[in-house]
Amino acid sequence: MILEKTMLHKTTVLLLSGALFTVISGCSNEDSEQASASEETVKLVAATITPKNSLLARALTAFGEEIESQSNGEIEVTVHTDGTLGNASSLYQSVISGDIDMIYSDSGWFAEQNPVFEVLGAYYLFKDREHFESIVNTEGELSYFEDLLLENPGLKTVMYEGGLERNIISTFPINSVEDLEGQTMRSGTGSTELEWWRNLGADPTSIAFNEVYSALQTGVADGSQNSLDAMIQQRFGEVAKYIARTQHRLDLGFVVMNNERYEALSDEHKDAIERARDVVQPEYISKAFEKTEEDIATLENDFGVSFTDPDRESFIERSRVQLNELAEKYDVEDVVNKTFN
């Protein structure tokens, strides 16, 4: 009898031990699976139409690399340049739909859903480098526009690019705004640029960007306004030998992310993106301003272009008329006065 009780006790202990081991083992496996799932790499796709070697594309690439670094490799960003995933319009639609996670874009595309973005396309929006950097690198200064993008079409602003200055290249010297009177100047199709040229006294004509070289060469257009690096890349200096350093625009671009995709990230991963922005954004904006002097030297030495320094005050006076009209049109005078004046 004593032997039977002893055997029964041992059997019960073994059964309980086995059950306990199974429960612990099961929990351990479940915890392991959850840990493994949480450690899976988050893969993001970023795209731009700008050439791989351009400063804007390099900034986007650096941003992706810094995100990977700040997340300790938990986020992997693949950057596509040169429009390999589509033209500007299709990239814009793809980031809205979520087919692409992140793109670099100028503000013009955002005017489709929010026409008030035309304000950011106005000329002499920023007074100088100090003004530009103080606005772009200070959190909250452009929150009005960031909030609009979040609401419609659902895009999160994750970084700014820009700082490249725009000037006027022409087949004739420009020493004052009066020199533009009646001259045929190339414009994009946007109403903002067309009106700006008219305010300067010029006669604008819409010409596709890839046709500007031949238009300058054949006399279809007497000039165009572009960033200095675009003038170099497109070799405009071969057919137009004068650049008026009007500095009428400091380009402002947005790196935006599909907001649903952004909100699906963990707080740690969102923080990694913010830290990456804080590293890359000021660095590449500074590079843009520094690049101006390099581009001027290239245009003078490699293309034989002559620079003029016209009185900017007369250009600013005529250009600001448009900014004030747009601010009134979209009832954002307070925003414009606070941020850009």
KOLSEBA-505377 format. One record per residue (C-alpha): residue number from 1; residue in one letter; z, x negated, y. Coordinates in steps of 0.5 Angstrom, whole numbers, plus 500, padded with zeros to 3 digits. Layout:
REM residues N
 seq type  c3  c1  c2
 NUM    A   Z   X   Y
...
This chain:
REM residues 341
 seq type  c3  c1  c2
   1    M 500 500 500
   2    I 502 494 505
   3    L 495 491 503
   4    E 491 497 504
   5    K 494 498 511
   6    T 493 491 513
   7    M 486 491 511
   8    L 485 498 515
   9    H 488 494 521
  10    K 484 488 520
  11    T 477 493 520
  12    T 479 497 526
  13    V 480 490 530
  14    L 474 488 528
  15    L 470 494 530
  16    L 473 495 536
  17    S 472 487 538
  18    G 464 489 536
  19    A 464 495 540
  20    L 467 491 546
  21    F 462 485 545
  22    T 456 490 545
  23    V 459 493 552
  24    I 460 487 555
  25    S 453 484 552
  26    G 450 490 555
  27    C 453 490 562
  28    S 451 482 562
  29    N 444 484 560
  30    E 444 489 566
  31    D 447 485 571
  32    S 442 479 569
  33    E 436 484 570
  34    Q 438 487 576
  35    A 439 479 579
  36    S 432 478 576
  37    A 429 484 580
  38    S 433 482 586
  39    E 430 475 586
  40    E 423 477 585
  41    T 418 474 591
  42    V 416 479 596
  43    K 409 478 597
  44    L 406 479 604
  45    V 399 479 606
  46    A 397 477 614
  47    A 390 477 617
  48    T 386 475 623
  49    I 379 475 625
  50    T 380 468 629
  51    P 377 462 626
  52    K 382 458 622
  53    N 382 452 626
  54    S 384 456 633
  55    L 391 456 636
  56    L 392 463 635
  57    A 390 463 627
  58    R 394 456 627
  59    A 400 460 630
  60    L 400 466 625
  61    T 399 461 619
  62    A 405 457 622
  63    F 409 464 622
  64    G 408 465 615
  65    E 410 458 613
  66    E 416 459 617
  67    I 418 466 614
  68    E 417 462 607
  69    S 422 457 609
  70    Q 427 461 612
  71    S 427 466 606
  72    N 428 460 602
  73    G 422 462 598
  74    E 424 469 597
  75    I 418 471 601
  76    E 411 469 600
  77    V 406 470 606
  78    T 398 469 605
  79    V 394 468 611
  80    H 387 470 611
  81    T 383 468 618
  82    D 376 468 620
  83    G 375 475 619
  84    T 375 474 611
  85    L 379 481 610
  86    G 374 485 615
  87    N 373 485 623
  88    A 378 487 628
  89    S 377 494 627
  90    S 378 494 620
  91    L 384 490 620
  92    Y 387 494 625
  93    Q 386 500 620
  94    S 388 496 614
  95    V 395 495 617
  96    I 396 502 619
  97    S 395 504 612
  98    G 399 499 609
  99    D 393 495 605
 100    I 395 489 609
 101    D 402 488 611
 102    M 401 484 618
 103    I 395 482 623
 104    Y 394 478 629
 105    S 391 483 635
 106    D 390 483 642
 107    S 393 489 645
 108    G 386 493 646
 109    W 386 496 640
 110    F 393 499 641
 111    A 390 503 646
 112    E 386 508 641
 113    Q 393 511 640
 114    N 396 509 646
 115    P 392 509 652
 116    V 397 506 656
 117    F 396 499 653
 118    E 390 499 658
 119    V 396 496 663
 120    L 396 490 658
 121    G 389 489 659
 122    A 389 488 667
 123    Y 388 482 670
 124    Y 393 477 674
 125    L 399 481 670
 126    F 403 475 669
 127    K 404 470 676
 128    D 404 464 672
 129    R 407 460 666
 130    E 414 461 667
 131    H 413 468 668
 132    F 409 469 662
 133    E 414 465 658
 134    S 420 469 661
 135    I 417 476 659
 136    V 415 474 652
 137    N 420 470 650
 138    T 426 474 652
 139    E 428 480 647
 140    G 427 487 650
 141    E 422 485 656
 142    L 416 489 652
 143    S 421 494 649
 144    Y 417 500 652
 145    F 410 497 649
 146    E 414 495 642
 147    D 417 502 642
 148    L 410 506 643
 149    L 407 502 637
 150    L 413 504 632
 151    E 412 511 634
 152    N 405 511 633
 153    P 401 508 629
 154    G 407 506 626
 155    L 407 498 627
 156    K 413 493 628
 157    T 412 488 633
 158    V 414 481 629
 159    M 412 476 634
 160    Y 408 474 640
 161    E 402 469 641
 162    G 398 467 647
 163    G 398 463 653
 164    L 391 461 653
 165    E 388 462 660
 166    R 382 465 662
 167    N 377 463 667
 168    I 370 464 670
 169    I 364 460 667
 170    S 357 461 671
 171    T 351 458 672
 172    F 353 457 680
 173    P 359 455 683
 174    I 364 459 685
 175    N 369 457 691
 176    S 371 464 693
 177    V 371 471 691
 178    E 365 473 696
 179    D 361 468 691
 180    L 361 473 686
 181    E 357 479 691
 182    G 352 482 687
 183    Q 352 477 681
 184    T 350 479 674
 185    M 356 478 670
 186    R 357 479 663
 187    S 363 484 661
 188    G 365 487 654
 189    T 365 494 653
 190    G 372 496 655
 191    S 372 500 662
 192    T 378 495 664
 193    E 373 489 665
 194    L 367 493 667
 195    E 372 495 673
 196    W 375 489 674
 197    W 368 485 675
 198    R 366 491 680
 199    N 372 490 684
 200    L 370 483 685
 201    G 364 485 688
 202    A 360 483 682
 203    D 354 487 678
 204    P 357 487 671
 205    T 353 488 664
 206    S 356 489 657
 207    I 353 484 653
 208    A 356 483 646
 209    F 360 476 645
 210    N 355 473 640
 211    E 350 474 645
 212    V 353 471 651
 213    Y 350 464 650
 214    S 343 466 650
 215    A 344 471 656
 216    L 347 465 660
 217    Q 341 461 658
 218    T 336 466 659
 219    G 339 468 666
 220    V 340 475 663
 221    A 347 474 666
 222    D 350 469 671
 223    G 357 468 668
 224    S 362 470 664
 225    Q 370 470 663
 226    N 373 467 657
 227    S 379 463 655
 228    L 377 455 655
 229    D 377 454 648
 230    A 372 460 647
 231    M 368 456 652
 232    I 368 450 648
 233    Q 367 453 641
 234    Q 361 457 643
 235    R 358 451 647
 236    F 357 456 653
 237    G 358 449 657
 238    E 351 447 655
 239    V 348 453 659
 240    A 353 454 664
 241    K 355 448 668
 242    Y 361 451 673
 243    I 368 454 671
 244    A 372 457 677
 245    R 379 456 675
 246    T 381 463 677
 247    Q 387 463 672
 248    H 386 471 672
 249    R 389 472 665
 250    L 394 469 661
 251    D 392 472 654
 252    L 398 476 650
 253    G 397 478 643
 254    F 401 481 638
 255    V 403 480 631
 256    V 405 487 628
 257    M 407 489 621
 258    N 406 496 618
 259    N 413 499 619
 260    E 414 502 613
 261    R 413 495 609
 262    Y 418 492 614
 263    E 423 497 613
 264    A 423 496 606
 265    L 425 489 606
 266    S 432 487 605
 267    D 436 486 611
 268    E 436 478 609
 269    H 429 478 609
 270    K 428 482 616
 271    D 433 476 619
 272    A 428 471 616
 273    I 422 474 619
 274    E 426 474 626
 275    R 429 467 625
 276    A 421 465 624
 277    R 419 468 630
 278    D 424 464 634
 279    V 422 458 632
 280    V 414 459 632
 281    Q 413 463 638
 282    P 416 459 643
 283    E 413 453 640
 284    Y 406 455 640
 285    I 406 459 646
 286    S 408 452 649
 287    K 402 449 645
 288    A 397 454 649
 289    F 399 452 656
 290    E 399 444 654
 291    K 392 445 651
 292    T 389 448 657
 293    E 389 440 660
 294    E 385 438 653
 295    D 380 443 654
 296    I 379 442 661
 297    A 378 434 659
 298    T 373 437 653
 299    L 369 441 658
 300    E 368 436 663
 301    N 367 430 659
 302    D 363 433 653
 303    F 359 438 657
 304    G 359 436 664
 305    V 362 442 667
 306    S 364 442 674
 307    F 371 446 676
 308    T 372 449 682
 309    D 379 451 685
 310    P 377 458 689
 311    D 383 461 693
 312    R 386 465 688
 313    E 390 470 693
 314    S 383 474 694
 315    F 382 474 687
 316    I 389 477 686
 317    E 389 482 691
 318    R 383 485 689
 319    S 385 485 682
 320    R 392 488 683
 321    V 388 494 685
 322    Q 387 496 678
 323    L 393 494 675
 324    N 397 499 680
 325    E 392 504 679
 326    L 393 504 671
 327    A 400 504 672
 328    E 400 510 676
 329    K 395 513 672
 330    Y 400 513 666
 331    D 406 514 670
 332    V 409 507 668
 333    E 410 504 675
 334    D 417 503 674
 335    V 415 499 667
 336    V 410 495 671
 337    N 414 494 677
 338    K 420 491 673
 339    T 416 487 668
 340    F 410 484 672
 341    N 412 484 679
